[in-house]
Amino acid sequence: GKGGQLRDIWGQIAEVADLYTLPLGLQICRLICAWALANAVRGYEVFAIDADGAYLQATRRGPPTYLVIPAELMALLPESSRELCKGMRTPAFQLNTPIYGETDAGDDWAAFFEDVLTRFGWRRLEAAGGEQLFLKELPAVEGPPVQLLLGMYVDDGAIAGPRDVVLQELNLIGQE
């Protein structure tokens, strides 16, 4: 297919209106790169970022979902889980976190991540439409404030700013 098209698991072009988060578009990527370039004299750089185990950090927001444990897999469960299943005709557990590949899993993560960023002083730029584009301003030792620009699509993204400040900020967010 042509580049820049988002396709569903059946190979059909996905309806963007069905997505909570939009893919990090070329315009946003260019904006983040231009932001770093315009501030290169202040030491700004662009970094690719990836959230490890993103979905496991988020809370499931939709209706209750249960995972049925097939009999063939029971032996692979820890003893404590097998004990829980003993009285069940059909062993099943309620899922509290989204699972990669579920329709709403990326949306659950995006909502969680936006909440985390907001708690750390980031604000979403509404001009970005449905794309997740965030800005954070930090006081500088001298001169204008340091402004970090972060674009995210599910668990992958890009961030621009001075290396030491970006690394410090990502470390802070990563502790959440």
Sequence and secondary structure as in RCSB ss.txt:
>XXXX:A:sequence
GKGGQLRDIWGQIAEVADLYTLPLGLQICRLICAWALANAVRGYEVFAIDADGAYLQATRRGPPTYLVIPAELMA
LLPESSRELCKGMRTPAFQLNTPIYGETDAGDDWAAFFEDVLTRFGWRRLEAAGGEQLFLKELPAVEGPPVQLLL
GMYVDDGAIAGPRDVVLQELNLIGQE
>XXXX:A:secstr
  TT  B TTS B  GGG SS    HHHHHHHHHHHHHTGGGTEEEEEEE TTHHHHS   SS  EEE  GGGGG
GS HHHHHHHTT SS EEE  S  TTSTTHHHHHHHHHHHHHHHTT EE GGGTTSEEEEEEE  SSSS EEEEE
EEETTEEEEEEEHHHHHHHHHHHHT 
